[in-house]
Amino acid sequence: MLSTLAPTLPAAPVWLDDPAEWAAFSQPSKDWPACQESQLLIDGMHCAACALSVEQALRAVPGVRLAEVGAASRRARVVWSSEATQPSQWLAAVARAGYQAIPALDATQRAHRQLEQRRALWRWLVAGFCMLQVMMYAMPAYLAGPGELTPDMAQLLRWASWVLTLPVLVFSCGPFFANAWRDVLRRRISMDLPAALGMAVTFAVSSAGTFDPNGVLGHEVYFDSLTMFVFFLLTGRWLELRLRDRTAGALEALISRLPDSVERWNGRAFIRVAVRRLGIGDHIRVLPGEAFAADGTVLQGRTQVDEALLTGESRPLGRAVGDAVLAGSYNLSAAVEVHVDRLGEATRFAQIVALMAQAASQKPRLALLADRIARPFLLAVLFAAALAGLLWWPSGPGHALMVVVAVLVVTCPCALSLATPAALLAAAGSLAKSGVLVRRLQALEALARVDTVVFDKTGTLTRDGMAVVATHTRGGMSAHLALGLAATLAAQSLHPVSRALVAAAQLLGLPAVAVDSVEELPGQGLRGQVQGSMVRLGSAYFCGVLADASEVQQVHLSDAQGWLATFDLSEDVRPDALRAVQCLRAAGVQVQLLSGDRTAAAWRVASQAGITQARGDCTPNDKLLHLQALQAQGHCVAMVGDGLNDGPVLAGAHVSFAFGQAVPLAQRQADLVVTGDALLRVPQTLLMARRTLRVVRQNLCWAAGYNAVCVPLALVGWLPAWLAGLGMALSSLLVVLNAARLSWSLPDLDAH
């Protein structure tokens, strides 16, 4: 009978093997050469044991290099080699394991989520309606005095309860039995198995009492307990589904921003076409209320746009002819015509989505611990239930079996498996809305313990925009020639100093100089060949020149004969730098500054930002050694840099922030990426991490305390099945509700 309840698993769509379709759900992996990285939604997964089963199925496929599955987010990240496997093969592996995988960026994703919620709601409504009717038929047995209820009437009420329980068992409980049967066939265990066993045992005992009221089990029936248990369990799961979508919904909200279609100019009129048909250079029109489908340049019109989820800027921004617009941002006020510059993976929108999707499929350290203990715990639950049944059997088979049901139900570790990922995903979603992308969920655990924050100077504490204010040259070298040569080298770099040199040369209309073999050395500068001679642009040490005592930011140019030129640059400390440092100190965090610039320039910025510990003239290796020295002293260190020249230091810190919009997101190796310009996001994220860790501990304490109290009550027979179901549902719901508090707002800096 149970085999008919097994879910019908569709064959993996072969059309997904077409490389032209991969862009919809995959992108080239940054960490695995010649591999694709795909994001999936997993249907039919309810617990940590389910996530582990999906991971094992994916990893068993030849050609799959990495598989990570998040139980709370129901998302999977798969890294695979197109030379060894195809999407249909690892999708089929998931199907054989008893689950359904859906490409996370597929157009059917939102419809699938809505269908899942509707089905869950209908199961809950059927269970609730039948529970009320069964309770009505059960009341006379509880309230009638001796002789007031005739045996025939009591039997009629039992049969009515049996009939009304059937829809609950077949329809409302269908997913529990289907998942449990799937696990039995595959010789594994998940959290649905104890619940399904409890439902089946309760119905079997009650049915035996109904069919044979004079038999061993005819003393009492438990249809009311069964329907109440199912109703409470489905209530918890439905609310949990809604809350999980809400707390982890920043990613879904971002993905759903891209429109399905857009108006494109065909030479005579604007015709609405699917976004996937757009190409570079297309001329499109975006109406008010629509989202931009691609990165582009405004050709006609003036409007305001909402870029809050992309840049962290909460205020509407004005855009006119010649201004850039971003895919995923909303057009607020007027229709504009746009030239398409970038599509798909090349857009900032796609890069942000990839970072957030990667975080959603990751497993934090505490969640991995819960995964490891989930299956042994479930085996212990089955053993405890069997032992309780044996101990209580002499007092009556009916009562003994109901004690077994109570033990099976009350010990389900749903709350334990949700305790950590629900809180971390809620925090990551809240931070994403404010312009902080969490690339690794483990970073929130580490950030909560940070006691020292180290800032880079240029592009982090100071504004991205710099300007060349003076040029000093060697005799015989003109200022324009020196600036043109420096700008040609600088054009190969994204550093703020390089952009300032390029902007200065463009403003003067200086021609480029022929330079070959340009190479950038992070934290030092650039070098290249000019007519066979090596030319260097960067720090005084890198260029081999003697720096003066000026406090002005400087960059130097040298050739084989020595010093060629020095460029004085102006830089401004960000307006919220002082406040950010003060907030970090108020949180008990020590703040330091490390810079590759001269010591005098580093101290000038440090004093303006309120930092009392600063070091200048640091190479990337010097910064790393200083960081390692702090860690050796027992400090937990966070590094805040621009993500390009600070690569080794960002990787060496316990947790790291990449700051500044100029560096492509794909190049950032930090744990957290600040997409906007607000330095205050650093202390806010730290306080959010501490709040998140408190919520995780509260959830774990609640889950452990709940089991410590309820399991003994169930074993001694003091906990009826319906109350066990209520306790299990409430425990999971409380964990998700507690985690949902993190999604409401960021910490108030004024309150700390």
C-alpha positions in Angstrom: 0.0 0.0 0.0 2.7 2.4 0.9 4.4 2.1 -2.4 1.5 3.9 -4.0 2.4 6.9 -1.8 5.9 7.2 -3.2 6.3 10.5 -5.1 6.4 10.4 -8.8 9.8 11.6 -9.8 10.0 13.1 -13.3 12.9 12.2 -15.5 15.7 14.7 -15.5 15.2 17.0 -18.5 17.7 16.2 -21.2 17.4 19.7 -22.7 19.4 21.0 -19.7 22.4 19.3 -21.2 22.5 21.9 -24.0 25.4 24.3 -23.1 23.2 27.1 -24.3 20.8 26.5 -21.4 23.5 26.4 -18.7 23.5 30.2 -18.2 20.0 30.0 -16.7 21.3 28.0 -13.6 25.1 27.8 -13.8 28.2 29.8 -14.2 31.9 29.0 -14.5 33.4 28.1 -11.2 35.9 30.5 -9.7 37.6 27.8 -7.5 37.5 24.8 -9.8 39.1 25.3 -13.3 37.1 24.0 -16.3 34.0 23.4 -14.1 30.5 24.8 -13.8 28.8 25.8 -10.6 25.0 25.3 -10.4 22.4 26.3 -7.8 19.4 24.0 -7.2 16.2 24.0 -5.2 15.6 20.6 -3.6 11.9 19.5 -3.2 10.9 16.9 -0.6 13.7 17.7 1.9 12.7 18.5 5.5 15.7 17.9 7.7 19.5 17.6 8.1 19.4 13.8 7.4 17.6 14.6 4.1 20.3 17.1 3.2 23.0 14.6 3.9 21.2 12.0 1.6 21.1 14.5 -1.3 24.8 15.4 -0.8 25.8 11.8 -0.9 23.7 11.1 -4.0 25.3 14.1 -5.8 28.9 13.3 -4.7 28.5 9.7 -6.0 28.1 11.0 -9.6 31.4 10.9 -11.5 32.4 14.4 -12.5 30.7 16.1 -9.6 33.6 17.9 -7.7 31.6 19.4 -4.9 28.1 19.3 -3.5 26.8 21.4 -0.6 23.1 21.2 0.5 21.5 23.5 3.1 18.7 22.0 5.0 17.1 25.3 6.1 17.3 27.0 2.7 16.6 23.8 0.7 19.3 24.9 -1.8 22.1 22.9 -3.2 25.4 24.1 -4.8 26.9 21.7 -7.3 30.3 22.1 -8.9 30.7 19.7 -11.9 32.9 19.1 -14.9 31.1 19.3 -18.2 33.7 16.8 -19.6 32.7 14.1 -17.2 29.0 14.6 -16.5 25.9 16.5 -17.6 23.2 18.2 -15.6 20.6 15.5 -16.5 22.9 12.9 -14.9 23.3 14.6 -11.5 19.6 15.7 -11.5 18.7 12.0 -12.1 20.9 11.0 -9.2 18.9 13.3 -6.9 15.7 11.8 -8.3 16.9 8.3 -7.6 17.6 9.4 -4.0 13.9 10.3 -3.7 14.0 14.0 -4.2 13.4 16.5 -7.0 16.0 19.1 -8.0 14.9 22.3 -9.7 17.4 24.8 -11.2 17.4 27.7 -8.8 17.3 30.4 -11.4 14.8 28.6 -13.6 11.6 30.6 -14.6 9.4 27.9 -12.9 11.1 28.5 -9.5 8.5 31.0 -8.2 5.6 29.0 -9.5 7.0 25.9 -7.8 7.3 27.7 -4.4 3.7 29.0 -4.7 2.4 25.5 -5.6 4.3 24.0 -2.6 2.7 26.6 -0.2 -0.8 25.9 -1.6 -0.5 22.2 -1.2 0.8 22.6 2.4 -2.1 24.9 3.1 -4.7 22.5 1.7 -3.3 19.6 3.8 -3.4 21.8 6.9 -7.1 22.9 6.2 -8.2 19.3 5.6 -6.5 18.2 8.8 -8.0 21.0 10.8 -11.6 20.5 9.5 -11.4 16.7 10.2 -9.8 17.3 13.6 -12.8 19.5 14.7 -15.3 16.9 13.6 -13.4 14.0 15.2 -13.1 16.0 18.5 -16.9 16.6 18.3 -17.5 12.8 18.1 -15.0 12.1 20.8 -16.5 14.5 23.4 -19.4 12.2 24.5 -16.9 9.5 25.5 -15.1 12.0 27.7 -18.2 13.7 29.2 -20.8 11.0 29.4 -21.4 9.5 32.8 -21.8 5.7 33.5 -24.7 4.3 31.5 -25.4 7.6 29.6 -23.6 6.4 26.4 -24.9 3.2 24.9 -22.4 0.7 23.4 -24.1 1.1 20.0 -23.8 4.9 20.1 -20.2 4.7 21.2 -19.4 2.3 18.3 -21.2 4.6 15.9 -19.1 7.5 17.0 -16.0 5.4 16.6 -16.9 4.5 13.0 -17.6 8.2 12.2 -14.2 9.2 13.7 -12.5 6.4 11.6 -14.1 7.7 8.4 -13.1 11.3 9.1 -9.6 10.2 10.0 -9.0 8.6 6.6 -8.6 11.9 4.6 -6.2 13.1 7.2 -4.1 9.9 6.9 -4.2 9.6 3.1 -4.1 13.3 2.1 -2.7 15.3 4.9 -0.2 12.7 6.1 0.7 11.7 2.5 4.1 13.4 2.4 5.2 11.9 5.7 4.4 8.4 4.6 5.9 9.0 1.1 9.2 10.3 2.6 9.4 7.6 5.2 8.8 4.8 2.6 11.4 6.3 0.3 13.9 6.2 3.2 13.0 2.6 4.1 13.5 1.5 0.5 16.9 3.2 0.5 17.9 1.9 3.9 18.3 5.3 5.5 16.5 7.3 8.2 15.2 10.9 8.3 12.9 12.8 10.7 9.8 11.9 8.8 10.2 8.2 9.7 9.5 8.5 13.5 6.5 10.8 12.7 5.1 8.4 10.1 5.6 5.4 12.4 3.7 7.3 15.2 0.8 8.1 12.8 0.6 4.5 11.5 0.7 2.9 14.9 -2.0 5.3 16.3 -4.3 4.6 13.3 -3.7 0.8 13.5 -4.4 0.7 17.2 -7.5 2.8 16.9 -8.7 0.9 13.8 -8.3 -2.4 15.7 -10.4 -1.0 18.6 -13.0 0.1 16.1 -13.3 -3.1 14.2 -13.1 -5.3 17.3 -14.3 -3.3 20.3 -14.1 -6.5 22.5 -10.6 -7.3 21.5 -7.3 -6.6 23.2 -7.1 -3.1 21.7 -10.8 -2.3 21.9 -10.7 -0.5 25.2 -10.0 2.9 23.7 -9.4 4.6 20.3 -7.1 7.6 19.6 -8.5 9.2 16.5 -8.8 12.5 18.3 -5.1 12.3 19.4 -4.1 11.4 15.8 -5.9 14.2 14.1 -4.8 16.7 16.7 -1.2 15.5 16.3 -1.2 15.8 12.5 -2.9 19.2 12.7 -0.4 20.6 15.1 2.5 19.1 13.1 1.2 20.6 9.8 0.6 23.9 11.5 4.2 24.1 12.5 5.5 23.0 9.1 3.3 25.4 7.2 4.3 28.4 9.4 7.9 27.2 9.2 7.7 27.2 5.4 6.3 30.7 5.3 8.8 32.0 7.9 11.8 30.3 6.2 10.9 31.9 2.8 10.6 35.2 4.6 13.8 35.1 6.6 15.9 33.7 3.8 14.0 35.6 1.2 16.5 38.2 0.3 18.0 35.9 -2.3 14.7 35.0 -3.8 13.6 38.7 -3.8 16.8 39.6 -5.6 16.5 36.8 -8.2 12.9 37.7 -8.9 13.8 41.3 -9.7 14.8 40.5 -13.3 11.8 40.9 -15.6 10.7 38.0 -17.8 10.4 40.3 -20.8 11.3 43.8 -22.0 10.4 46.2 -24.8 13.1 46.1 -27.6 13.4 48.5 -30.6 13.2 46.6 -33.8 13.8 49.6 -36.1 10.2 50.6 -36.4 8.6 50.1 -32.9 9.2 48.7 -29.5 8.2 45.0 -29.3 8.1 43.0 -26.1 10.6 40.1 -26.2 11.9 37.6 -23.6 14.9 38.8 -21.7 17.0 35.8 -22.8 16.7 37.1 -26.4 18.5 40.4 -25.6 22.0 41.0 -27.0 24.8 43.5 -26.4 24.0 46.8 -28.2 20.2 46.3 -28.1 18.0 49.4 -27.7 15.3 48.8 -25.0 12.6 50.8 -23.2 12.0 50.4 -19.5 8.7 51.6 -18.1 8.0 52.9 -14.6 7.7 50.1 -12.1 9.7 47.7 -14.2 13.2 46.5 -13.4 16.2 46.9 -15.7 17.0 43.6 -17.4 20.6 44.5 -18.2 23.4 46.9 -17.3 23.3 49.8 -19.7 23.4 53.5 -20.5 20.5 55.8 -20.6 19.9 57.0 -24.2 16.7 59.1 -23.7 14.6 60.2 -20.7 15.2 61.0 -17.1 14.1 59.0 -14.1 14.8 57.8 -10.6 16.0 54.3 -9.8 16.0 52.0 -6.7 19.3 50.3 -6.3 18.9 49.4 -2.6 19.6 45.6 -2.9 22.5 46.2 -5.3 24.5 49.0 -3.8 23.0 49.4 -0.3 21.8 53.0 -1.2 18.3 53.3 0.3 17.4 56.6 -1.4 16.2 56.8 -5.0 18.9 57.9 -7.4 18.5 60.2 -10.4 19.5 58.9 -13.8 19.6 60.9 -17.0 21.0 60.6 -20.5 24.6 59.1 -20.4 24.2 57.7 -16.9 24.7 54.0 -16.1 21.8 51.8 -14.9 22.2 48.4 -13.3 20.3 45.1 -14.0 17.9 44.3 -11.2 17.4 48.0 -10.1 13.9 49.4 -10.4 12.8 52.3 -12.6 10.6 54.4 -10.4 9.3 57.5 -12.1 9.4 57.7 -15.9 10.1 55.6 -19.0 13.6 55.6 -20.3 15.4 54.2 -23.3 18.6 52.2 -22.6 21.5 50.9 -24.6 22.4 47.4 -23.4 26.1 47.2 -22.3 26.3 43.9 -20.3 24.1 40.9 -20.0 24.0 37.7 -17.9 27.0 36.8 -15.9 28.8 40.0 -16.8 26.3 42.2 -14.8 26.8 43.2 -11.2 23.3 41.7 -10.5 24.5 38.2 -11.6 27.6 38.5 -9.5 25.6 39.5 -6.4 23.1 36.6 -6.9 26.0 34.1 -7.3 27.5 35.3 -4.0 24.2 35.1 -2.1 23.3 31.7 -3.6 26.6 30.3 -2.6 26.1 31.5 1.0 22.6 30.0 1.1 23.8 26.5 0.2 26.7 26.5 2.7 26.7 24.7 6.1 28.1 26.6 9.1 30.2 24.7 11.7 27.3 24.3 14.2 25.0 23.1 11.4 27.5 20.5 10.4 27.6 19.3 14.0 23.8 19.0 13.9 24.0 17.0 10.6 26.5 14.6 12.1 24.3 13.8 15.2 20.9 13.8 13.4 21.0 10.1 12.2 22.5 8.6 15.4 19.9 10.6 17.3 17.1 9.3 15.2 18.3 5.7 15.7 18.4 6.3 19.4 14.8 7.6 19.2 13.6 4.4 17.5 15.5 2.3 20.1 14.0 4.4 23.0 10.5 4.0 21.6 10.9 0.2 21.2 12.3 0.0 24.8 9.4 2.1 26.1 6.9 -0.2 24.4 8.4 -3.3 25.9 8.5 -1.8 29.4 4.8 -0.7 29.2 3.4 -3.8 27.4 2.5 -5.6 30.6 0.2 -2.7 31.6 -1.8 -3.1 28.4 -0.9 -3.2 24.6 -3.0 -0.2 23.8 -1.4 2.1 26.4 2.1 0.7 25.6 1.7 1.5 21.9 0.5 5.0 22.6 3.6 5.6 24.8 5.7 4.4 21.8 3.9 7.0 19.6 4.5 9.8 22.2 8.2 8.9 22.3 8.5 8.8 18.5 6.8 12.2 18.1 8.2 14.2 20.9 11.9 13.3 20.2 11.9 14.4 16.6 15.0 16.7 16.3 13.5 19.2 13.8 14.2 22.1 16.2 17.8 21.0 16.6 18.5 20.9 12.9 16.9 24.3 12.3 18.5 26.1 15.2 21.7 27.3 13.5 20.9 27.6 9.7 17.6 29.4 10.3 19.2 32.1 12.4 22.2 32.5 10.0 20.1 32.7 6.9 17.8 35.3 8.5 20.8 37.4 9.5 22.3 37.1 6.0 19.0 38.1 4.4 18.7 41.2 6.6 22.3 42.2 5.9 21.8 41.7 2.1 19.0 44.2 2.2 21.3 46.8 3.7 24.1 46.2 1.2 26.3 43.6 3.0 26.6 40.3 1.2 27.6 37.3 3.3 29.7 35.1 1.1 30.4 32.5 3.8 27.9 31.9 6.6 30.7 30.7 8.9 31.9 34.3 8.8 29.0 35.4 11.1 30.1 32.9 13.7 33.7 34.2 13.6 32.7 37.8 13.4 30.7 37.5 16.7 34.0 36.7 18.5 36.1 39.5 16.9 37.9 41.8 19.3 40.2 43.6 16.8 39.3 45.3 13.5 42.1 46.3 11.1 41.4 48.8 8.4 43.2 49.4 5.1 43.5 53.1 4.3 43.2 53.9 0.6 39.7 53.2 -0.8 38.5 51.9 2.6 38.8 54.7 5.2 39.2 57.2 2.4 36.9 57.9 -0.5 37.2 56.0 -3.7 37.6 59.3 -5.6 41.1 60.8 -5.6 42.6 63.6 -7.6 46.1 64.5 -8.9 46.9 67.9 -7.5 50.6 68.3 -8.4 53.2 66.7 -10.6 57.0 66.8 -9.9 59.4 65.5 -12.6 63.0 64.9 -13.3 64.9 67.4 -15.4 64.1 67.0 -19.1 60.8 65.2 -18.4 57.6 67.1 -19.1 54.7 66.8 -16.6 52.3 65.8 -19.4 54.7 63.1 -20.7 55.2 61.7 -17.2 51.4 61.7 -16.5 50.7 60.0 -19.9 53.2 57.3 -19.1 51.9 56.8 -15.6 48.3 56.7 -16.8 49.1 54.1 -19.4 50.5 51.8 -16.7 47.7 52.7 -14.3 45.0 51.8 -16.8 45.8 48.1 -16.1 44.8 48.5 -12.4 41.6 49.2 -10.5 43.3 50.8 -7.5 41.9 54.2 -6.5 45.3 55.8 -7.2 45.5 54.3 -10.6 42.0 55.5 -11.5 43.0 59.0 -10.3 46.0 59.0 -12.7 43.9 57.8 -15.6 41.2 60.4 -14.9 43.8 63.2 -14.8 45.3 62.1 -18.2 41.9 61.9 -19.8 40.9 65.3 -18.5 44.0 66.8 -20.3 43.5 64.6 -23.4 46.9 63.0 -23.1 47.7 60.2 -25.6 48.7 56.8 -24.3 52.3 55.7 -24.4 53.3 52.4 -25.8 54.0 50.1 -22.8 54.5 46.3 -23.0 54.3 43.5 -20.5 52.4 45.5 -17.8 52.3 43.6 -14.5 50.6 44.6 -11.3 52.2 43.6 -7.9 49.5 43.8 -5.2 50.3 46.3 -2.5 53.3 47.7 -4.4 52.5 49.0 -7.9 52.8 48.3 -11.6 55.7 47.8 -13.9 56.1 47.5 -17.7 58.5 47.8 -20.6 58.9 51.1 -22.5 61.3 50.7 -25.5 63.0 47.9 -23.7 63.5 49.7 -20.4 61.7 48.8 -17.2 59.3 51.5 -15.9 57.7 51.3 -12.4 54.7 53.1 -10.9 53.9 52.8 -7.2 55.3 53.3 -3.7 58.7 54.9 -3.0 60.1 51.5 -1.9 58.8 49.7 -5.0 60.2 52.4 -7.3 63.5 52.6 -5.5 63.3 56.3 -4.7 63.7 58.2 -1.5 60.4 59.5 -0.3 60.2 63.0 1.2 58.5 63.9 4.5 55.4 65.3 2.9 52.1 64.2 4.5 50.4 64.4 1.1 49.5 61.1 -0.6 52.1 60.4 -3.3 52.7 57.9 -6.0 56.1 57.6 -7.8 57.3 56.8 -11.4 60.8 55.5 -12.1 62.8 54.0 -14.9 66.2 52.3 -15.1 68.0 55.6 -14.4 66.0 56.2 -11.2 63.3 58.7 -10.3 61.1 60.1 -13.1 58.2 61.8 -11.4 56.1 62.1 -8.3 52.4 62.8 -8.3 50.7 64.4 -5.3 47.1 63.2 -4.7 44.3 64.5 -2.6 42.2 62.0 -0.6 39.4 62.5 1.8 38.4 60.4 4.8 34.9 59.1 4.5 32.4 61.2 6.4 31.2 58.2 8.5 34.7 56.9 9.3 35.0 58.5 12.7 31.5 57.4 13.7 32.2 53.8 12.6 35.4 53.7 14.7 33.6 55.1 17.7 30.9 52.5 17.4 33.4 49.7 17.1 35.2 50.9 20.3 31.8 51.2 22.1 31.3 47.5 21.2 34.6 46.7 22.9 36.6 46.2 19.7 40.2 47.5 19.2 40.7 49.3 15.9 44.0 49.6 14.0 45.1 50.9 10.6 47.6 49.3 8.2 48.7 51.1 5.0 51.2 50.7 2.2 51.5 54.5 2.1 54.0 56.5 4.1 53.7 56.5 7.8 52.9 60.2 7.9 50.0 59.8 5.5 48.8 56.8 7.4 48.8 58.7 10.7 47.1 61.7 9.2 44.1 59.5 8.1 44.2 57.6 11.4 43.9 60.8 13.4 41.0 62.0 11.4 39.2 58.6 11.8 39.9 58.5 15.6 42.3 55.5 15.3 45.1 55.4 17.8 47.2 52.5 16.4 48.5 52.9 12.8 51.4 51.6 10.7 52.6 52.9 7.3 55.0 51.7 4.7 53.6 48.2 4.9 54.0 45.6 2.1 51.3 43.0 1.8 53.6 40.6 3.6 54.1 43.1 6.4 50.4 43.4 6.9 50.0 39.6 7.0 52.8 39.3 9.5 51.2 41.9 11.7 47.9 40.1 11.5 49.5 36.8 12.4 51.2 38.5 15.4 47.8 39.7 16.6 46.3 36.2 16.2 49.3 34.7 18.1 48.4 37.0 21.0 45.0 35.5 21.1 43.1 38.2 19.3 40.2 37.4 16.9 40.9 39.7 14.0 38.7 41.1 11.2 40.3 42.8 8.2 38.5 45.5 6.2 40.1 46.3 2.8 39.4 47.0 -0.8 39.5 43.4 -1.8 42.2 43.7 -4.5 45.6 44.6 -3.0 44.7 43.1 0.4 44.1 39.5 -0.9 46.7 37.7 1.4 45.6 39.7 4.5 41.9 39.2 3.8 42.5 35.5 3.5 44.6 35.4 6.6 42.1 37.1 8.9 39.5 35.3 11.0 36.9 37.2 9.0 37.2 39.8 6.3 35.3 42.6 4.6 35.9 43.8 1.1 34.9 47.4 0.8 34.4 49.7 -2.2 32.3 49.4 -5.4 35.2 49.7 -7.8 36.6 46.2 -7.5 34.6 43.5 -9.4 32.8 41.2 -7.0 34.3 38.1 -8.6 37.8 39.3 -7.5 36.9 39.7 -3.9 38.1 36.9 -1.6 36.5 38.3 1.5 33.9 36.7 3.7 31.6 39.7 3.6 31.2 42.2 0.7 30.0 45.8 1.4 28.4 46.9 -1.8 27.7 50.5 -0.8 29.8 53.4 0.6 28.8 53.3 4.3 31.6 52.4 6.7 28.9 52.1 9.4 27.9 48.8 7.9 31.0 47.3 9.5 30.0 47.9 13.2 26.4 47.1 12.3 27.4 43.8 10.8 29.5 43.0 13.8 26.6 43.7 16.2 24.3 41.7 14.0 26.7 38.7 14.1 26.7 38.9 17.9 23.0 39.1 18.0 22.8 36.1 15.6 25.1 34.0 17.8 22.9 34.8 20.8 19.8 33.6 18.9 21.7 30.4 17.8 22.5 29.7 21.4 19.0 30.4 22.5 17.7 28.0 19.8 20.1 25.3 20.8 19.3 25.7 24.5 15.6 25.5 23.8 15.9 22.4 21.5 18.1 20.6 24.1 15.9 21.7 27.0 12.7 20.7 25.3 14.0 17.2 24.7 15.4 16.9 28.2 12.0 17.7 29.7 9.6 16.0 27.3 11.4 12.7 26.6 11.2 11.5 30.3 7.6 12.6 30.4 6.8 10.5 27.3 8.8 7.5 28.6 6.8 7.4 31.9 3.5 7.7 30.0 2.6 11.2 31.2 2.6 12.8 27.7 -0.3 11.9 25.4 0.4 11.7 21.6 -1.6 14.9 20.8 0.4 16.9 23.3 3.7 15.4 22.0 2.7 16.6 18.5 1.9 20.0 19.8 5.2 20.2 21.6 7.2 19.1 18.6 5.4 21.6 16.3 5.8 24.4 18.8 9.5 23.7 19.4 10.3 24.0 15.6 8.1 27.0 15.3 9.7 28.8 18.2 13.1 28.2 16.7 12.1 29.7 13.4 10.2 32.6 15.0 13.2 33.4 17.2 15.4 33.4 14.1 12.9 35.6 12.2 13.6 38.4 14.6 17.0 38.8 13.0 15.3 39.7 9.6 13.3 42.7 11.0 16.1 45.3 11.2 19.8 45.9 11.7 21.1 46.7 15.2 20.6 50.4 16.2 24.1 51.9 16.6 22.8 54.6 18.9 21.7 52.0 21.4 25.2 50.6 21.8 
